[in-house]
Amino acid sequence: MGKAAIACAHGKNRLATHSRRENDLGMVEVEIYAAGVRSPEKMMSLALELDSLPGIRYKVDTNHDIVYMEFGAQAPALQALKSIFNKAGLQAKFVGALPPEVNSDKKKTQRLSA
């Protein structure tokens, strides 16, 4: 794997292989586009923020500015993820449908009694 495949704090590949992911139950996966994350300063800043989250594995595709994240424990809410990227000076744009565990920021409506 080259520079484009993996870049994260301490140069470690923190994302498990595909076969490992299939065995994990309750894994939440999120894909985020963050323009400029390939910059070493932004990448290090983001890594410092992400490393503070429990149960996370991630990798950065530096060719496409995509951050792939997996949460084994409880996934942070959508607003919390956006805040992490904002602290690193990046704007998070979520790719694809968000899992319900992350998309908890939606307001739930209740039917009013007649």
Buried (B, 14 or more C-beta within 10 A) or exposed (E): EEEEEBBBBEEEEBBBEEEEEEEEEEBBBBBBBBEEBBBEEBBBBBBEBBEEBEEBBBBBBBEEBBBBBBBBEEBBBBEEBBBBBEEBBBEBBBEEEBBEBBBBEEEEEEEEEE
